[in-house]
Amino acid sequence: KRPVYFVQGNVLLHLSLACSHRLEQEILKQFPTEKLEFYRVGKRGKIYSKYANMKFTFKSAVSGHIASSKTKSKETETRHEKNFEPEDNAESCIRCLKYDNLSVAEFDQCWKACARYRLTQIKKLASTKSIMETCPFYKAPSGYRLIDIDYKICFDDSDGLILNWKKYFDVLVKVLSSSGNDKDKKIKGMVEKVRDASDLPENGKNAAIFWALHGYFVPTKLIVVKKDGKKINTGYTIKDSQESFIFMGKSQQNVKDHILHIKSMKTSIQPFICCVGEDILNIGGYKNVLQDNVSAGEDDEGLVDNMPRRQLLADSEMGYKNHRHPSPVDDNIQNLNLTKSKKNQEMPTIHFDC
């Protein structure tokens, strides 16, 4: 049993048996008909109940006039909750883009001048197809530059993935090649090749890591597919997730056939990167697929430099609610954050902050 204390004057005294007996006698003198067990039993005695009621009444009376010492930390606003204030002259800028004969510099300046208006529209659209119809300039040969401009405005000039990729790459290889982090044997073997080989092409190594992340962020949701005219629920596999992010084809024709197959299913095409080569480690070339538009970007760009471009239009809240199931990596690619696990201070764990 816990010791009982009482206050006498300003001194906290232990309630010994002698003190307890004395208090009992005092109570009986004042209230001869009282039963002492009502005062001695915790949580049921009259004194305890009176104290608890007074404490609750006092707290209720003054709590509204006293600022709480514990203030809830304001949650960080995610990019999906971010609101853009449309520019006042946005409509006139759009008319200039459509009808005026502008130089490249003038066009870019005009494009930036109505960017927040455009991003507000994109946020309301239900599919990438709708985005491409609303912003047809994205499909132009120089559309990749316009997506880059909007991406930087949307994410506050964020280039964290590109600027810190070398550091992230080394840690990702370490995490993905460690025991138990990737249960797919093929993926694990591929990561070990990336770790051990020094002569692999840059794009091949980077594509392999993005490919391997789908084995780390294992898909768990079910998707609805049509089979023989019926809708059935089926599991979304690692391969499905990988191919919705990066499709690997043996030839250009193989890639075209894949895109035609997706279109034949009457499914809105989620933005993804298609690569051509013998395998993911030896890419001969790659292109972006945005709806039915295929663009290559600049020749001197790497695959990692291209990621932000597809991410703007592959955003789970700003583009493809009605698409094929988005991959877990798609949902988590922005603002890569690598932190150390509490269980193992040497081995970081992967978190993608959205």
ZIFEN-V396623 format. One record per residue. N is the residue number from 1. RES is the residue in one letter. OMEGA is omega in radians with two decimals (NA if undefined). D_FIRST is the distance of its C-alpha to the first C-alpha in Angstrom with 1 decimal. Layout:
# ZIFEN-V396623
N|RES|OMEGA|D_FIRST  N|RES|OMEGA|D_FIRST
This chain:
# ZIFEN-V396623
1|K|3.10|0.0  2|R|3.09|3.8  3|P|-3.13|6.5  4|V|-3.13|9.0  5|Y|3.00|12.6  6|F|-3.08|16.0  7|V|3.05|19.6  8|Q|-2.98|22.3  9|G|3.06|25.6  10|N|-3.05|25.0  11|V|3.08|22.2  12|L|-3.06|18.5  13|L|3.08|16.8  14|H|-3.12|13.4  15|L|3.12|12.7  16|S|3.12|13.0  17|L|3.14|13.7  18|A|3.12|17.3  19|C|3.14|17.1  20|S|3.13|15.3  21|H|-3.14|18.1  22|R|3.12|20.7  23|L|3.11|19.7  24|E|-3.14|19.8  25|Q|3.12|23.3  26|E|3.14|24.5  27|I|-3.12|23.6  28|L|3.09|25.4  29|K|-3.11|28.4  30|Q|-3.07|28.9  31|F|-3.03|28.0  32|P|-3.06|28.8  33|T|-3.08|28.5  34|E|3.04|25.0  35|K|-2.99|22.2  36|L|-3.11|19.0  37|E|3.10|16.7  38|F|-3.11|18.2  39|Y|-3.03|16.8  40|R|-3.08|13.3  41|V|-3.12|12.5  42|G|3.07|11.8  43|K|3.08|14.9  44|R|-3.11|16.8  45|G|-3.07|17.2  46|K|-3.13|20.6  47|I|3.13|19.5  48|Y|-3.12|17.4  49|S|3.13|20.3  50|K|3.12|22.8  51|Y|-3.11|21.2  52|A|3.14|21.1  53|N|3.13|24.7  54|M|3.14|26.0  55|K|3.14|24.6  56|F|-3.13|26.2  57|T|3.14|29.4  58|F|-3.13|29.7  59|K|3.14|29.2  60|S|-3.08|31.8  61|A|-3.02|34.2  62|V|-3.04|34.3  63|S|-3.13|33.6  64|G|-3.09|37.3  65|H|-3.11|38.4  66|I|3.12|36.3  67|A|3.14|37.1  68|S|-3.14|34.4  69|S|3.13|33.3  70|K|3.11|33.0  71|T|3.13|36.5  72|K|3.12|37.2  73|S|-3.12|39.6  74|K|-3.13|43.0  75|E|3.12|43.8  76|T|-3.13|46.9  77|E|3.12|49.8  78|T|-3.11|51.1  79|R|3.13|54.8  80|H|-3.13|54.8  81|E|-3.07|53.5  82|K|3.12|55.9  83|N|3.14|58.7  84|F|3.11|62.1  85|E|-3.11|64.2  86|P|3.12|67.7  87|E|-3.12|70.6  88|D|-3.07|72.9  89|N|-3.03|76.0  90|A|-3.07|74.7  91|E|3.10|77.3  92|S|3.08|80.2  93|C|3.13|78.9  94|I|3.10|78.7  95|R|3.11|82.3  96|C|3.13|83.4  97|L|-3.07|81.7  98|K|-2.91|83.6  99|Y|-3.09|87.0  100|D|3.09|87.7  101|N|-3.02|89.2  102|L|2.99|86.6  103|S|-3.13|86.4  104|V|-3.14|83.4  105|A|3.13|82.0  106|E|3.13|82.6  107|F|3.14|81.1  108|D|3.14|77.9  109|Q|3.13|77.7  110|C|3.13|78.2  111|W|3.11|75.6  112|K|-3.06|73.0  113|A|3.11|73.9  114|C|-3.05|72.8  115|A|-3.09|69.9  116|R|3.04|67.0  117|Y|-3.12|69.1  118|R|3.14|69.5  119|L|3.06|65.9  120|T|3.10|64.9  121|Q|-3.11|67.3  122|I|-3.11|66.1  123|K|-3.10|62.5  124|K|-3.05|63.7  125|L|-2.99|65.7  126|A|-3.08|64.5  127|S|3.09|66.3  128|T|3.09|68.0  129|K|3.11|71.3  130|S|3.12|70.9  131|I|-3.12|70.1  132|M|3.09|73.3  133|E|3.14|75.3  134|T|-3.13|74.0  135|C|-3.07|74.4  136|P|3.14|77.5  137|F|3.08|77.9  138|Y|-3.06|75.0  139|K|3.13|77.4  140|A|3.13|80.2  141|P|3.13|80.9  142|S|-3.08|79.2  143|G|-3.13|76.3  144|Y|3.12|73.9  145|R|-3.11|74.4  146|L|3.08|73.6  147|I|3.09|70.4  148|D|3.14|69.4  149|I|-3.12|70.1  150|D|3.13|67.9  151|Y|-3.10|65.1  152|K|3.10|64.9  153|I|-3.13|64.8  154|C|-3.07|62.3  155|F|3.03|59.9  156|D|3.09|60.7  157|D|-3.12|62.9  158|S|3.02|60.4  159|D|-3.02|61.9  160|G|-3.12|58.6  161|L|-3.10|59.3  162|I|-3.05|62.8  163|L|-3.06|62.1  164|N|-3.02|59.1  165|W|-3.12|60.3  166|K|3.12|61.0  167|K|3.14|57.5  168|Y|-3.09|56.0  169|F|-3.11|58.5  170|D|-3.13|57.4  171|V|3.13|53.7  172|L|3.11|54.4  173|V|-3.14|56.4  174|K|-3.12|53.5  175|V|-3.05|51.0  176|L|-3.13|53.3  177|S|3.14|54.4  178|S|-3.05|51.0  179|S|3.02|49.6  180|G|-3.09|48.1  181|N|3.11|49.0  182|D|-3.02|52.2  183|K|3.12|52.4  184|D|-3.06|56.2  185|K|-3.13|58.2  186|K|-3.14|61.3  187|I|-3.13|59.5  188|K|3.10|57.7  189|G|3.12|61.0  190|M|3.12|62.6  191|V|3.10|59.9  192|E|3.06|60.4  193|K|3.12|64.2  194|V|-3.12|63.5  195|R|-2.99|61.3  196|D|-3.08|63.8  197|A|-3.12|67.2  198|S|-3.05|68.6  199|D|3.14|71.8  200|L|3.09|70.5  201|P|-3.05|71.8  202|E|-3.13|69.4  203|N|3.12|69.4  204|G|3.13|68.8  205|K|-3.11|65.7  206|N|3.12|64.3  207|A|-3.14|65.1  208|A|3.14|63.4  209|I|3.09|60.1  210|F|3.11|60.1  211|W|-3.09|61.1  212|A|-3.13|58.2  213|L|3.12|55.6  214|H|3.03|56.1  215|G|3.09|54.6  216|Y|3.05|51.5  217|F|-3.03|51.1  218|V|3.11|51.6  219|P|-3.12|52.8  220|T|-3.05|50.5  221|K|3.03|52.2  222|L|3.07|54.8  223|I|3.13|58.2  224|V|3.11|60.8  225|V|3.10|64.2  226|K|3.11|67.4  227|K|-3.10|68.9  228|D|3.10|71.9  229|G|-3.14|71.6  230|K|3.08|68.0  231|K|3.13|64.8  232|I|3.07|62.2  233|N|3.13|58.8  234|T|-3.14|58.7  235|G|3.11|56.4  236|Y|-3.00|57.3  237|T|3.07|57.9  238|I|3.13|57.8  239|K|3.09|61.6  240|D|-3.13|61.8  241|S|3.14|59.6  242|Q|-3.05|61.6  243|E|3.05|65.0  244|S|-3.12|63.9  245|F|3.08|63.3  246|I|3.07|66.0  247|F|-3.12|68.7  248|M|3.13|70.5  249|G|3.13|74.1  250|K|-3.10|76.8  251|S|3.08|79.5  252|Q|-3.13|80.2  253|Q|3.11|81.4  254|N|3.11|78.1  255|V|3.13|76.2  256|K|3.12|78.6  257|D|3.13|78.3  258|H|3.13|74.5  259|I|3.11|74.8  260|L|3.12|77.3  261|H|3.12|75.1  262|I|-3.14|72.2  263|K|3.14|74.6  264|S|3.11|76.0  265|M|-3.13|72.6  266|K|3.12|72.9  267|T|3.10|69.6  268|S|-3.02|69.2  269|I|3.07|69.3  270|Q|3.10|66.2  271|P|3.10|67.3  272|F|3.13|67.1  273|I|3.08|68.9  274|C|-3.11|71.4  275|C|3.12|72.3  276|V|3.13|75.4  277|G|-3.13|75.5  278|E|3.09|75.1  279|D|-3.03|71.3  280|I|-3.12|68.6  281|L|-3.10|69.0  282|N|-3.09|72.7  283|I|3.08|73.3  284|G|3.13|76.9  285|G|3.12|76.2  286|Y|3.11|73.8  287|K|3.02|74.1  288|N|3.00|72.0  289|V|3.10|72.2  290|L|-3.04|71.6  291|Q|3.13|72.3  292|D|-3.09|75.9  293|N|3.12|76.7  294|V|-3.13|76.7  295|S|-3.06|76.8  296|A|-3.05|76.7  297|G|-3.11|75.8  298|E|-3.06|77.2  299|D|-3.05|78.5  300|D|-3.13|76.6  301|E|3.03|73.2  302|G|-3.10|70.6  303|L|3.13|68.4  304|V|3.10|65.3  305|D|-3.08|67.4  306|N|-3.05|68.1  307|M|-3.13|64.5  308|P|-3.09|63.9  309|R|-3.14|67.1  310|R|-3.08|66.1  311|Q|-3.13|62.5  312|L|-3.09|63.7  313|L|3.11|65.3  314|A|-3.10|62.8  315|D|-3.06|59.8  316|S|3.11|57.7  317|E|-3.06|57.8  318|M|3.12|61.2  319|G|-2.96|63.4  320|Y|3.11|62.6  321|K|-3.08|60.5  322|N|-3.08|63.3  323|H|2.91|64.0  324|R|-3.06|63.2  325|H|3.13|59.5  326|P|-3.12|58.7  327|S|3.09|57.4  328|P|3.12|53.9  329|V|3.08|55.6  330|D|-3.09|57.7  331|D|-2.94|54.6  332|N|-3.00|53.1  333|I|-3.04|56.1  334|Q|3.08|56.0  335|N|3.13|54.1  336|L|-3.13|53.1  337|N|-3.13|49.9  338|L|-3.11|48.8  339|T|-3.13|45.2  340|K|3.12|43.3  341|S|3.10|40.8  342|K|-3.11|37.1  343|K|-3.09|37.2  344|N|-3.05|40.4  345|Q|-3.12|41.4  346|E|-3.04|44.9  347|M|3.12|45.8  348|P|2.97|46.2  349|T|-3.04|45.6  350|I|3.01|48.1  351|H|3.05|47.4  352|F|-3.11|50.1  353|D|3.13|49.3  354|C|NA|51.2
